[in-house]
Structures are given as C-alpha cells and as structure tokens.
Amino acid sequence: MELPGLRTWVVFYLISFVVLLWAAFLSAQGVMVWVSLFLIILIIGINFVTVLNQVKMHSARKEFQHNLTKGFDRSKDKE
C-alpha cells in the first residue's frame, strides 16, 4: 500500500503520542480526568478514521486500475 510521505506519518503519530502522554499525565494526577479521557478518545478516533480512509483510497485505486486494464489482453501482443 502506498502511503503519503513518511514525514507526514511520523509527524502525525508523534503528535498523537505527545497528546496521549499528556492525557496520561493529567489522569495520573487525578485532575481533568474527563479532559484526558476525551483526548484519548479523540486521538484513537482520528487514527482510526485516517487509517480507514487510507484503506478505502487504496481499494478505490486498485479497482480503478483493474477497470483500466479489464479489456487488455497481452496474448495478442506476443503473436
């Protein structure tokens, strides 16, 4: 599966990791438990939607390529 630039994914997951660490820090101190829970749910949701969109885009690209080459027969070219 082709992914967008590696730098984009690294930055995306680094930001996600920092937010999760911050949420863990807030919940460990016992303050703002609801804020930390909201941050965790938000990050997991964004990650899920992002990966799901990448899978859908890959599937659509594969289907498009299949439709482009559906009528193409290589055996005629070899003769």
C-alpha atoms as one frame of an Amber mdcrd trajectory, in Angstrom:
protein
   0.000   0.000   0.000   1.345   3.383  -0.953   1.251   5.838   1.877   1.647
   9.586   1.844   5.090  10.872   2.643   6.824   9.198   5.538   7.389  12.559
   7.189   3.640  13.169   7.281   3.002   9.896   9.125   5.903  10.426  11.526
   4.687  13.900  12.473   1.088  12.657  12.764   1.996   9.824  15.122   4.447
  11.936  17.131   1.708  14.479  17.781  -0.655  11.634  18.704   1.914  10.183
  21.088   2.506  13.538  22.784  -1.231  14.075  23.266  -1.618  10.584  24.744
   1.296  11.200  27.115  -0.233  14.493  28.188  -3.591  12.782  28.765  -1.893
  10.067  30.841  -0.130  12.746  32.879  -3.414  14.563  33.532  -5.222  11.402
  34.573  -2.336  10.222  36.793  -2.563  13.427  38.809  -6.299  12.988  39.178
  -7.159  16.353  37.660  -9.119  16.776  34.477  -9.905  13.074  34.107 -12.690
  13.891  31.667 -10.368  16.032  29.560  -7.785  13.270  29.395 -10.455  10.692
  28.512 -11.766  12.992  25.785  -8.239  13.440  24.385  -7.657   9.690  24.310
 -10.973   9.013  22.558 -10.304  11.848  20.103  -6.825  10.595  19.162  -7.967
   6.987  18.774 -10.897   8.146  16.630  -8.721  10.314  14.389  -6.205   7.489
  13.948  -8.983   5.029  13.090 -10.581   7.362  10.548  -7.216   8.164   8.957
  -6.250   4.519   8.520  -9.750   3.632   7.281  -9.558   6.407   4.659  -6.163
   5.135   3.506  -7.552   1.605   3.100 -10.563   2.926   1.157  -8.337   5.047
  -1.077  -6.083   2.053  -1.778  -9.103  -0.108  -2.609 -10.525   2.542  -4.938
  -7.176   2.926  -6.692  -6.892  -0.842  -7.138 -10.437  -1.035  -8.538  -9.686
   1.868 -10.914  -6.547   0.127 -12.178  -8.489  -3.104 -12.625 -11.132  -1.281
 -14.687  -8.449   0.334 -16.851  -6.846  -2.996 -17.727 -10.008  -5.129 -17.881
 -10.158  -5.394 -21.683  -6.413  -5.563 -22.234  -5.152  -8.950 -23.484  -1.386
  -9.463 -23.635  -1.565 -12.728 -25.583  -2.494 -10.806 -28.771   0.627  -8.634
 -28.464   3.004 -11.626 -28.290   1.877 -13.103 -31.611
